Amino acid sequence: MPAELREHAGRHYAILFYYALPDDSWAVELSEAVPAPAAWAETPNAATHLPGPPFLAALVPDEDPALEPTVRIYSPDGHVIPYEIMQWFMEQVADQVERCRIAFELGEPEAVD
């Protein structure tokens, strides 16, 4: 499950990508990143932060281009998302939508990742 990390105003955010089998969709999740375990500090090139619990998740169907991508909000604590982070998230979702649609047109939906 690849993840991308970004720091904004002293806070760390993560976008996680994975295939959500029950939804037959690619999931793109946004979370506030959490510090990696202290034991990782001595490992060269180890991540300093990992994805935390998601507060936004986009589902991008890859088997039926007629199905629209959707965004789910998981935020009982009322997370505030900076505009720059929301824009970054939506750019990642748009890229995933484009990859899925291209792969579907080529007849290779399983090749999208």
N, CA, C and O atoms as a printed pandas DataFrame, in Angstrom:
     atom_number atom_name residue_name chain_id  residue_number  x_coord  y_coord  z_coord
0              1         N          MET        A               1    0.831   -1.175    0.000
1              2        CA          MET        A               1    0.000    0.000    0.000
2              3         C          MET        A               1    0.882    1.246    0.000
3              4         O          MET        A               1    1.388    1.651    1.046
4              5         N          PRO        A               2    1.059    1.836   -1.139
5              6        CA          PRO        A               2    1.897    3.038   -1.177
6              7         C          PRO        A               2    1.203    4.232   -0.515
7              8         O          PRO        A               2   -0.018    4.378   -0.566
8              9         N          ALA        A               3    2.017    5.069    0.101
9             10        CA          ALA        A               3    1.507    6.278    0.739
10            11         C          ALA        A               3    2.405    7.441    0.366
11            12         O          ALA        A               3    3.600    7.269    0.126
12            13         N          GLU        A               4    1.820    8.621    0.322
13            14        CA          GLU        A               4    2.566    9.854    0.108
14            15         C          GLU        A               4    2.381   10.718    1.341
15            16         O          GLU        A               4    1.302   10.754    1.933
16            17         N          LEU        A               5    3.445   11.416    1.725
17            18        CA          LEU        A               5    3.412   12.256    2.915
18            19         C          LEU        A               5    3.682   13.698    2.540
19            20         O          LEU        A               5    4.401   13.981    1.581
20            21         N          ARG        A               6    3.097   14.607    3.306
21            22        CA          ARG        A               6    3.324   16.034    3.092
22            23         C          ARG        A               6    3.191   16.748    4.429
23            24         O          ARG        A               6    2.341   16.409    5.253
24            25         N          GLU        A               7    4.042   17.737    4.626
25            26        CA          GLU        A               7    3.977   18.563    5.827
26            27         C          GLU        A               7    3.379   19.915    5.444
27            28         O          GLU        A               7    3.700   20.473    4.396
28            29         N          HIS        A               8    2.517   20.424    6.296
29            30        CA          HIS        A               8    1.903   21.732    6.066
30            31         C          HIS        A               8    1.688   22.400    7.423
31            32         O          HIS        A               8    1.017   21.847    8.294
32            33         N          ALA        A               9    2.251   23.571    7.593
33            34        CA          ALA        A               9    2.089   24.361    8.820
34            35         C          ALA        A               9    2.422   23.551   10.074
35            36         O          ALA        A               9    1.745   23.658   11.097
36            37         N          GLY        A              10    3.478   22.739    9.975
37            38        CA          GLY        A              10    3.922   21.974   11.133
38            39         C          GLY        A              10    3.173   20.678   11.391
39            40         O          GLY        A              10    3.478   19.974   12.353
40            41         N          ARG        A              11    2.196   20.348   10.548
41            42        CA          ARG        A              11    1.450   19.097   10.701
42            43         C          ARG        A              11    1.781   18.200    9.518
43            44         O          ARG        A              11    2.081   18.679    8.425
44            45         N          HIS        A              12    1.724   16.911    9.746
45            46        CA          HIS        A              12    2.019   15.938    8.698
46            47         C          HIS        A              12    0.728   15.264    8.246
47            48         O          HIS        A              12   -0.126   14.908    9.058
48            49         N          TYR        A              13    0.608   15.097    6.932
49            50        CA          TYR        A              13   -0.566   14.457    6.341
50            51         C          TYR        A              13   -0.102   13.313    5.452
51            52         O          TYR        A              13    1.021   13.320    4.947
52            53         N          ALA        A              14   -0.971   12.336    5.266
53            54        CA          ALA        A              14   -0.644   11.182    4.431
54            55         C          ALA        A              14   -1.807   10.879    3.501
55            56         O          ALA        A              14   -2.975   11.037    3.858
56            57         N          ILE        A              15   -1.458   10.441    2.307
57            58        CA          ILE        A              15   -2.442    9.903    1.373
58            59         C          ILE        A              15   -2.040    8.459    1.121
59            60         O          ILE        A              15   -0.910    8.176    0.724
60            61         N          LEU        A              16   -2.972    7.556    1.354
61            62        CA          LEU        A              16   -2.757    6.123    1.202
62            63         C          LEU        A              16   -3.599    5.625    0.036
63            64         O          LEU        A              16   -4.763    6.000   -0.102
64            65         N          PHE        A              17   -3.008    4.780   -0.803
65            66        CA          PHE        A              17   -3.692    4.200   -1.959
66            67         C          PHE        A              17   -3.780    2.686   -1.756
67            68         O          PHE        A              17   -2.790    2.051   -1.390
68            69         N          TYR        A              18   -4.963    2.104   -1.993
69            70        CA          TYR        A              18   -5.096    0.649   -1.959
70            71         C          TYR        A              18   -6.369    0.256   -2.698
71            72         O          TYR        A              18   -7.240    1.088   -2.951
72            73         N          TYR        A              19   -6.462   -1.033   -3.042
73            74        CA          TYR        A              19   -7.662   -1.519   -3.715
74            75         C          TYR        A              19   -8.660   -1.992   -2.670
75            76         O          TYR        A              19   -8.353   -2.858   -1.851
76            77         N          ALA        A              20   -9.863   -1.414   -2.705
77            78        CA          ALA        A              20  -10.933   -1.766   -1.768
78            79         C          ALA        A              20  -11.814   -2.818   -2.443
79            80         O          ALA        A              20  -12.770   -2.482   -3.142
80            81         N          LEU        A              21  -11.492   -4.065   -2.232
81            82        CA          LEU        A              21  -12.171   -5.164   -2.901
82            83         C          LEU        A              21  -13.691   -5.156   -2.712
83            84         O          LEU        A              21  -14.413   -5.365   -3.687
84            85         N          PRO        A              22  -14.209   -4.923   -1.494
85            86        CA          PRO        A              22  -15.675   -4.941   -1.348
86            87         C          PRO        A              22  -16.378   -3.889   -2.212
87            88         O          PRO        A              22  -17.533   -4.073   -2.594
88            89         N          ASP        A              23  -15.684   -2.787   -2.519
89            90        CA          ASP        A              23  -16.282   -1.717   -3.323
90            91         C          ASP        A              23  -15.882   -1.797   -4.789
91            92         O          ASP        A              23  -16.335   -0.982   -5.593
92            93         N          ASP        A              24  -15.040   -2.766   -5.155
93            94        CA          ASP        A              24  -14.503   -2.852   -6.525
94            95         C          ASP        A              24  -13.988   -1.494   -6.976
95            96         O          ASP        A              24  -14.285   -1.035   -8.079
96            97         N          SER        A              25  -13.213   -0.862   -6.108
97            98        CA          SER        A              25  -12.722    0.492   -6.355
98            99         C          SER        A              25  -11.336    0.665   -5.763
99           100         O          SER        A              25  -10.931   -0.047   -4.843
100          101         N          TRP        A              26  -10.624    1.632   -6.319
101          102        CA          TRP        A              26   -9.379    2.084   -5.697
102          103         C          TRP        A              26   -9.749    3.097   -4.626
103          104         O          TRP        A              26  -10.585    3.973   -4.847
104          105         N          ALA        A              27   -9.129    2.972   -3.481
105          106        CA          ALA        A              27   -9.364    3.906   -2.391
106          107         C          ALA        A              27   -8.164    4.845   -2.282
107          108         O          ALA        A              27   -7.011    4.426   -2.380
108          109         N          VAL        A              28   -8.467    6.112   -2.079
109          110        CA          VAL        A              28   -7.460    7.139   -1.848
110          111         C          VAL        A              28   -7.866    7.792   -0.532
111          112         O          VAL        A              28   -8.881    8.484   -0.462
112          113         N          GLU        A              29   -7.061    7.567    0.519
113          114        CA          GLU        A              29   -7.433    8.050    1.851
114          115         C          GLU        A              29   -6.510    9.170    2.309
115          116         O          GLU        A              29   -5.298    9.119    2.101
116          117         N          LEU        A              30   -7.099   10.181    2.935
117          118        CA          LEU        A              30   -6.345   11.278    3.529
118          119         C          LEU        A              30   -6.418   11.150    5.046
119          120         O          LEU        A              30   -7.489   10.948    5.619
120          121         N          SER        A              31   -5.250   11.272    5.684
121          122        CA          SER        A              31   -5.203   11.218    7.145
122          123         C          SER        A              31   -4.124   12.160    7.643
123          124         O          SER        A              31   -3.271   12.625    6.887
124          125         N          GLU        A              32   -4.188   12.426    8.936
125          126        CA          GLU        A              32   -3.067   13.112    9.564
126          127         C          GLU        A              32   -2.049   12.020    9.871
127          128         O          GLU        A              32   -2.382   11.003   10.480
128          129         N          ALA        A              33   -0.820   12.233    9.449
129          130        CA          ALA        A              33    0.213   11.225    9.647
130          131         C          ALA        A              33    0.620   11.170   11.118
131          132         O          ALA        A              33    0.581   12.171   11.834
132          133         N          VAL        A              34    1.008    9.983   11.538
133          134        CA          VAL        A              34    1.446    9.773   12.917
134          135         C          VAL        A              34    2.936    9.423   12.903
135          136         O          VAL        A              34    3.429    8.864   11.924
136          137         N          PRO        A              35    3.643    9.742   13.966
137          138        CA          PRO        A              35    5.080    9.411   14.002
138          139         C          PRO        A              35    5.307    7.900   13.885
139          140         O          PRO        A              35    4.559    7.093   14.437
140          141         N          ALA        A              36    6.350    7.552   13.158
141          142        CA          ALA        A              36    6.747    6.147   13.042
142          143         C          ALA        A              36    7.283    5.674   14.390
143          144         O          ALA        A              36    7.682    6.496   15.215
144          145         N          PRO        A              37    7.297    4.370   14.624
145          146        CA          PRO        A              37    7.839    3.852   15.887
146          147         C          PRO        A              37    9.274    4.324   16.116
147          148         O          PRO        A              37   10.063    4.416   15.175
148          149         N          ALA        A              38    9.599    4.615   17.349
149          150        CA          ALA        A              38   10.939    5.100   17.696
150          151         C          ALA        A              38   12.018    4.112   17.275
151          152         O          ALA        A              38   13.129    4.525   16.944
152          153         N          ALA        A              39   11.719    2.823   17.280
153          154        CA          ALA        A              39   12.693    1.801   16.894
154          155         C          ALA        A              39   13.155    1.967   15.442
155          156         O          ALA        A              39   14.228    1.487   15.078
156          157         N          TRP        A              40   12.352    2.643   14.609
157          158        CA          TRP        A              40   12.709    2.838   13.197
158          159         C          TRP        A              40   13.780    3.907   13.028
159          160         O          TRP        A              40   14.391    3.991   11.962
160          161         N          ALA        A              41   14.025    4.720   14.041
161          162        CA          ALA        A              41   14.931    5.857   13.930
162          163         C          ALA        A              41   16.337    5.453   13.511
163          164         O          ALA        A              41   17.034    6.227   12.855
164          165         N          GLU        A              42   16.757    4.265   13.878
165          166        CA          GLU        A              42   18.102    3.817   13.543
166          167         C          GLU        A              42   18.182    3.116   12.190
167          168         O          GLU        A              42   19.272    2.758   11.744
168          169         N          THR        A              43   17.058    2.918   11.543
169          170        CA          THR        A              43   17.035    2.258   10.241
170          171         C          THR        A              43   17.218    3.294    9.142
171          172         O          THR        A              43   16.448    4.251    9.057
172          173         N          PRO        A              44   18.240    3.109    8.293
173          174        CA          PRO        A              44   18.449    4.073    7.197
174          175         C          PRO        A              44   17.223    4.138    6.279
175          176         O          PRO        A              44   16.618    3.115    5.960
176          177         N          ASN        A              45   16.875    5.338    5.866
177          178        CA          ASN        A              45   15.771    5.601    4.928
178          179         C          ASN        A              45   14.401    5.176    5.445
179          180         O          ASN        A              45   13.459    5.057    4.661
180          181         N          ALA        A              46   14.274    4.948    6.735
181          182        CA          ALA        A              46   12.968    4.575    7.297
182          183         C          ALA        A              46   12.049    5.791    7.315
183          184         O          ALA        A              46   12.498    6.924    7.484
184          185         N          ALA        A              47   10.788    5.541    7.141
185          186        CA          ALA        A              47    9.797    6.618    7.179
186          187         C          ALA        A              47    9.746    7.225    8.582
187          188         O          ALA        A              47    9.870    6.515    9.580
188          189         N          THR        A              48    9.564    8.524    8.644
189          190        CA          THR        A              48    9.437    9.193    9.947
190          191         C          THR        A              48    7.982    9.288   10.378
191          192         O          THR        A              48    7.688    9.457   11.562
192          193         N          HIS        A              49    7.066    9.179    9.410
193          194        CA          HIS        A              49    5.629    9.229    9.702
194          195         C          HIS        A              49    4.907    8.172    8.880
195          196         O          HIS        A              49    5.366    7.759    7.816
196          197         N          LEU        A              50    3.774    7.753    9.402
197          198        CA          LEU        A              50    2.928    6.755    8.740
198          199         C          LEU        A              50    1.503    7.288    8.663
199          200         O          LEU        A              50    1.131    8.162    9.445
200          201         N          PRO        A              51    0.698    6.775    7.729
201          202        CA          PRO        A              51   -0.700    7.205    7.682
202          203         C          PRO        A              51   -1.413    6.871    8.988
203          204         O          PRO        A              51   -1.217    5.801    9.563
204          205         N          GLY        A              52   -2.239    7.801    9.441
205          206        CA          GLY        A              52   -3.062    7.582   10.622
206          207         C          GLY        A              52   -4.463    7.170   10.189
207          208         O          GLY        A              52   -4.672    6.807    9.032
208          209         N          PRO        A              53   -5.421    7.222   11.106
209          210        CA          PRO        A              53   -6.807    6.904   10.737
210          211         C          PRO        A              53   -7.322    7.916    9.702
211          212         O          PRO        A              53   -7.146    9.121    9.876
212          213         N          PRO        A              54   -7.954    7.431    8.631
213          214        CA          PRO        A              54   -8.409    8.345    7.581
214          215         C          PRO        A              54   -9.574    9.211    8.026
215          216         O          PRO        A              54  -10.412    8.792    8.825
216          217         N          PHE        A              55   -9.615   10.449    7.485
217          218        CA          PHE        A              55  -10.796   11.279    7.700
218          219         C          PHE        A              55  -11.481   11.622    6.392
219          220         O          PHE        A              55  -12.593   12.150    6.400
220          221         N          LEU        A              56  -10.843   11.335    5.273
221          222        CA          LEU        A              56  -11.467   11.423    3.949
222          223         C          LEU        A              56  -11.050   10.207    3.145
223          224         O          LEU        A              56   -9.897    9.780    3.209
224          225         N          ALA        A              57  -11.984    9.649    2.389
225          226        CA          ALA        A              57  -11.657    8.529    1.510
226          227         C          ALA        A              57  -12.411    8.707    0.201
227          228         O          ALA        A              57  -13.632    8.864    0.188
228          229         N          ALA        A              58  -11.673    8.680   -0.887
229          230        CA          ALA        A              58  -12.295    8.704   -2.212
230          231         C          ALA        A              58  -12.279    7.281   -2.746
231          232         O          ALA        A              58  -11.265    6.588   -2.655
232          233         N          LEU        A              59  -13.389    6.854   -3.296
233          234        CA          LEU        A              59  -13.482    5.541   -3.936
234          235         C          LEU        A              59  -13.615    5.756   -5.438
235          236         O          LEU        A              59  -14.517    6.449   -5.909
236          237         N          VAL        A              60  -12.694    5.145   -6.176
237          238        CA          VAL        A              60  -12.630    5.327   -7.625
238          239         C          VAL        A              60  -12.898    3.974   -8.281
239          240         O          VAL        A              60  -12.015    3.116   -8.307
240          241         N          PRO        A              61  -14.119    3.771   -8.815
241          242        CA          PRO        A              61  -14.435    2.496   -9.470
242          243         C          PRO        A              61  -13.532    2.284  -10.687
243          244         O          PRO        A              61  -13.255    3.218  -11.439
244          245         N          ASP        A              62  -13.080    1.047  -10.865
245          246        CA          ASP        A              62  -12.200    0.774  -11.997
246          247         C          ASP        A              62  -12.775   -0.238  -12.978
247          248         O          ASP        A              62  -12.143   -0.549  -13.988
248          249         N          GLU        A              63  -13.961   -0.754  -12.694
249          250        CA          GLU        A              63  -14.526   -1.768  -13.580
250          251         C          GLU        A              63  -15.706   -1.261  -14.403
251          252         O          GLU        A              63  -16.104   -1.917  -15.366
252          253         N          ASP        A              64  -16.267   -0.121  -14.049
253          254        CA          ASP        A              64  -17.416    0.426  -14.770
254          255         C          ASP        A              64  -17.256    1.936  -14.859
255          256         O          ASP        A              64  -17.452    2.634  -13.864
256          257         N          PRO        A              65  -16.901    2.458  -16.043
257          258        CA          PRO        A              65  -16.675    3.901  -16.163
258          259         C          PRO        A              65  -17.942    4.732  -15.948
259          260         O          PRO        A              65  -17.852    5.949  -15.792
260          261         N          ALA        A              66  -19.111    4.103  -15.936
261          262        CA          ALA        A              66  -20.346    4.832  -15.699
262          263         C          ALA        A              66  -20.526    5.165  -14.214
263          264         O          ALA        A              66  -21.288    6.066  -13.863
264          265         N          LEU        A              67  -19.822    4.435  -13.350
265          266        CA          LEU        A              67  -19.916    4.710  -11.918
266          267         C          LEU        A              67  -19.044    5.908  -11.574
267          268         O          LEU        A              67  -17.896    6.010  -12.007
268          269         N          GLU        A              68  -19.610    6.803  -10.793
269          270        CA          GLU        A              68  -18.898    8.028  -10.406
270          271         C          GLU        A              68  -18.013    7.786   -9.187
271          272         O          GLU        A              68  -18.396    7.047   -8.280
272          273         N          PRO        A              69  -16.851    8.393   -9.160
273          274        CA          PRO        A              69  -16.063    8.366   -7.923
274          275         C          PRO        A              69  -16.837    9.088   -6.819
275          276         O          PRO        A              69  -17.607   10.012   -7.081
276          277         N          THR        A              70  -16.618    8.653   -5.596
277          278        CA          THR        A              70  -17.295    9.271   -4.459
278          279         C          THR        A              70  -16.267    9.604   -3.379
279          280         O          THR        A              70  -15.181    9.025   -3.344
280          281         N          VAL        A              71  -16.617   10.531   -2.510
281          282        CA          VAL        A              71  -15.769   10.883   -1.369
282          283         C          VAL        A              71  -16.580   10.655   -0.106
283          284         O          VAL        A              71  -17.704   11.139    0.027
284          285         N          ARG        A              72  -15.994    9.915    0.809
285          286        CA          ARG        A              72  -16.623    9.656    2.102
286          287         C          ARG        A              72  -15.874   10.436    3.166
287          288         O          ARG        A              72  -14.650   10.553    3.118
288          289         N          ILE        A              73  -16.606   10.962    4.112
289          290        CA          ILE        A              73  -16.013   11.737    5.201
290          291         C          ILE        A              73  -16.122   10.928    6.482
291          292         O          ILE        A              73  -17.213   10.515    6.875
292          293         N          TYR        A              74  -14.982   10.705    7.132
293          294        CA          TYR        A              74  -14.920   10.009    8.414
294          295         C          TYR        A              74  -14.311   10.983    9.406
295          296         O          TYR        A              74  -13.102   10.949    9.640
296          297         N          SER        A              75  -15.109   11.833    9.984
297          298        CA          SER        A              75  -14.534   12.864   10.842
298          299         C          SER        A              75  -15.440   13.215   12.017
299          300         O          SER        A              75  -16.022   14.299   12.057
300          301         N          PRO        A              76  -15.557   12.298   12.970
301          302        CA          PRO        A              76  -16.397   12.626   14.123
302          303         C          PRO        A              76  -15.826   13.767   14.954
303          304         O          PRO        A              76  -16.561   14.424   15.692
304          305         N          ASP        A              77  -14.510   14.011   14.842
305          306        CA          ASP        A              77  -13.868   15.077   15.605
306          307         C          ASP        A              77  -13.866   16.413   14.871
307          308         O          ASP        A              77  -13.354   17.400   15.400
308          309         N          GLY        A              78  -14.425   16.467   13.671
309          310        CA          GLY        A              78  -14.490   17.710   12.917
310          311         C          GLY        A              78  -13.133   18.220   12.473
311          312         O          GLY        A              78  -12.786   19.368   12.748
312          313         N          HIS        A              79  -12.359   17.386   11.791
313          314        CA          HIS        A              79  -11.036   17.791   11.304
314          315         C          HIS        A              79  -11.124   19.030   10.420
315          316         O          HIS        A              79  -12.032   19.164    9.600
316          317         N          VAL        A              80  -10.173   19.921   10.602
317          318        CA          VAL        A              80  -10.027   21.071    9.720
318          319         C          VAL        A              80   -8.937   20.706    8.718
319          320         O          VAL        A              80   -7.829   20.339    9.109
320          321         N          ILE        A              81   -9.247   20.805    7.436
321          322        CA          ILE        A              81   -8.288   20.442    6.398
322          323         C          ILE        A              81   -7.841   21.714    5.694
323          324         O          ILE        A              81   -8.662   22.407    5.094
324          325         N          PRO        A              82   -6.556   22.029    5.759
325          326        CA          PRO        A              82   -6.069   23.215    5.057
326          327         C          PRO        A              82   -6.336   23.104    3.552
327          328         O          PRO        A              82   -6.305   22.013    2.983
328          329         N          TYR        A              83   -6.592   24.229    2.935
329          330        CA          TYR        A              83   -6.904   24.257    1.506
330          331         C          TYR        A              83   -5.824   23.560    0.681
331          332         O          TYR        A              83   -6.135   22.771   -0.211
332          333         N          GLU        A              84   -4.546   23.852    0.978
333          334        CA          GLU        A              84   -3.448   23.256    0.207
334          335         C          GLU        A              84   -3.467   21.729    0.296
335          336         O          GLU        A              84   -3.178   21.049   -0.689
336          337         N          ILE        A              85   -3.803   21.190    1.465
337          338        CA          ILE        A              85   -3.859   19.738    1.647
338          339         C          ILE        A              85   -5.069   19.163    0.916
339          340         O          ILE        A              85   -4.972   18.106    0.294
340          341         N          MET        A              86   -6.193   19.845    0.985
341          342        CA          MET        A              86   -7.383   19.377    0.263
342          343         C          MET        A              86   -7.130   19.384   -1.238
343          344         O          MET        A              86   -7.534   18.461   -1.945
344          345         N          GLN        A              87   -6.467   20.412   -1.715
345          346        CA          GLN        A              87   -6.141   20.490   -3.141
346          347         C          GLN        A              87   -5.213   19.339   -3.534
347          348         O          GLN        A              87   -5.420   18.713   -4.574
348          349         N          TRP        A              88   -4.200   19.053   -2.726
349          350        CA          TRP        A              88   -3.283   17.941   -2.972
350          351         C          TRP        A              88   -4.055   16.616   -3.020
351          352         O          TRP        A              88   -3.839   15.800   -3.915
352          353         N          PHE        A              89   -4.953   16.408   -2.055
353          354        CA          PHE        A              89   -5.760   15.194   -2.020
354          355         C          PHE        A              89   -6.597   15.058   -3.289
355          356         O          PHE        A              89   -6.607   14.000   -3.918
356          357         N          MET        A              90   -7.297   16.124   -3.666
357          358        CA          MET        A              90   -8.163   16.054   -4.843
358          359         C          MET        A              90   -7.362   15.862   -6.135
359          360         O          MET        A              90   -7.854   15.229   -7.069
360          361         N          GLU        A              91   -6.146   16.394   -6.204
361          362        CA          GLU        A              91   -5.286   16.142   -7.363
362          363         C          GLU        A              91   -4.933   14.656   -7.443
363          364         O          GLU        A              91   -4.919   14.080   -8.530
364          365         N          GLN        A              92   -4.649   14.038   -6.300
365          366        CA          GLN        A              92   -4.340   12.611   -6.278
366          367         C          GLN        A              92   -5.557   11.785   -6.688
367          368         O          GLN        A              92   -5.425   10.793   -7.405
368          369         N          VAL        A              93   -6.736   12.193   -6.233
369          370        CA          VAL        A              93   -7.971   11.499   -6.624
370          371         C          VAL        A              93   -8.190   11.644   -8.130
371          372         O          VAL        A              93   -8.503   10.664   -8.805
372          373         N          ALA        A              94   -8.029   12.857   -8.660
373          374        CA          ALA        A              94   -8.215   13.085  -10.100
374          375         C          ALA        A              94   -7.239   12.244  -10.918
375          376         O          ALA        A              94   -7.610   11.692  -11.953
376          377         N          ASP        A              95   -6.000   12.144  -10.459
377          378        CA          ASP        A              95   -5.023   11.300  -11.161
378          379         C          ASP        A              95   -5.446    9.837  -11.152
379          380         O          ASP        A              95   -5.295    9.142  -12.156
380          381         N          GLN        A              96   -5.974    9.366  -10.024
381          382        CA          GLN        A              96   -6.423    7.975   -9.942
382          383         C          GLN        A              96   -7.617    7.735  -10.857
383          384         O          GLN        A              96   -7.699    6.695  -11.509
384          385         N          VAL        A              97   -8.541    8.685  -10.909
385          386        CA          VAL        A              97   -9.691    8.573  -11.814
386          387         C          VAL        A              97   -9.196    8.459  -13.254
387          388         O          VAL        A              97   -9.665    7.607  -14.009
388          389         N          GLU        A              98   -8.259    9.310  -13.629
389          390        CA          GLU        A              98   -7.729    9.286  -15.001
390          391         C          GLU        A              98   -7.058    7.946  -15.306
391          392         O          GLU        A              98   -7.286    7.372  -16.371
392          393         N          ARG        A              99   -6.237    7.441  -14.385
393          394        CA          ARG        A              99   -5.574    6.150  -14.610
394          395         C          ARG        A              99   -6.590    5.026  -14.769
395          396         O          ARG        A              99   -6.429    4.162  -15.632
396          397         N          CYS        A             100   -7.632    5.030  -13.947
397          398        CA          CYS        A             100   -8.651    3.977  -14.034
398          399         C          CYS        A             100   -9.402    4.045  -15.354
399          400         O          CYS        A             100   -9.666    3.017  -15.979
400          401         N          ARG        A             101   -9.740    5.242  -15.773
401          402        CA          ARG        A             101  -10.488    5.379  -17.030
402          403         C          ARG        A             101   -9.641    5.004  -18.239
403          404         O          ARG        A             101  -10.141    4.382  -19.178
404          405         N          ILE        A             102   -8.377    5.371  -18.225
405          406        CA          ILE        A             102   -7.484    4.988  -19.330
406          407         C          ILE        A             102   -7.329    3.474  -19.376
407          408         O          ILE        A             102   -7.412    2.867  -20.444
408          409         N          ALA        A             103   -7.102    2.865  -18.211
409          410        CA          ALA        A             103   -6.946    1.415  -18.165
410          411         C          ALA        A             103   -8.216    0.721  -18.628
411          412         O          ALA        A             103   -8.142   -0.290  -19.327
412          413         N          PHE        A             104   -9.382    1.243  -18.254
413          414        CA          PHE        A             104  -10.635    0.629  -18.692
414          415         C          PHE        A             104  -10.766    0.708  -20.209
415          416         O          PHE        A             104  -11.160   -0.264  -20.854
416          417         N          GLU        A             105  -10.437    1.860  -20.774
417          418        CA          GLU        A             105  -10.507    2.019  -22.233
418          419         C          GLU        A             105   -9.563    1.062  -22.947
419          420         O          GLU        A             105   -9.862    0.592  -24.045
420          421         N          LEU        A             106   -8.430    0.776  -22.329
421          422        CA          LEU        A             106   -7.450   -0.151  -22.912
422          423         C          LEU        A             106   -7.814   -1.602  -22.636
423          424         O          LEU        A             106   -7.168   -2.521  -23.140
424          425         N          GLY        A             107   -8.867   -1.801  -21.821
425          426        CA          GLY        A             107   -9.283   -3.158  -21.483
426          427         C          GLY        A             107   -8.398   -3.808  -20.432
427          428         O          GLY        A             107   -8.313   -5.034  -20.363
428          429         N          GLU        A             108   -7.733   -2.989  -19.605
429          430        CA          GLU        A             108   -6.819   -3.512  -18.596
430          431         C          GLU        A             108   -7.101   -2.925  -17.214
431          432         O          GLU        A             108   -6.180   -2.376  -16.609
432          433         N          PRO        A             109   -8.322   -3.011  -16.683
433          434        CA          PRO        A             109   -8.587   -2.388  -15.382
434          435         C          PRO        A             109   -7.717   -2.935  -14.256
435          436         O          PRO        A             109   -7.447   -2.221  -13.289
436          437         N          GLU        A             110   -7.269   -4.190  -14.360
437          438        CA          GLU        A             110   -6.446   -4.740  -13.291
438          439         C          GLU        A             110   -5.038   -4.164  -13.287
439          440         O          GLU        A             110   -4.292   -4.380  -12.331
440          441         N          ALA        A             111   -4.655   -3.432  -14.336
441          442        CA          ALA        A             111   -3.309   -2.877  -14.421
442          443         C          ALA        A             111   -3.194   -1.509  -13.756
443          444         O          ALA        A             111   -2.112   -0.923  -13.749
444          445         N          VAL        A             112   -4.269   -0.997  -13.206
445          446        CA          VAL        A             112   -4.253    0.341  -12.619
446          447         C          VAL        A             112   -3.745    0.283  -11.199
447          448         O          VAL        A             112   -4.301   -0.434  -10.367
448          449         N          ASP        A             113   -2.683    1.038  -10.909
449          450        CA          ASP        A             113   -2.216    1.196   -9.524
450          451         C          ASP        A             113   -1.300    2.363   -9.401
451          452         O          ASP        A             113   -0.809    2.650   -8.310
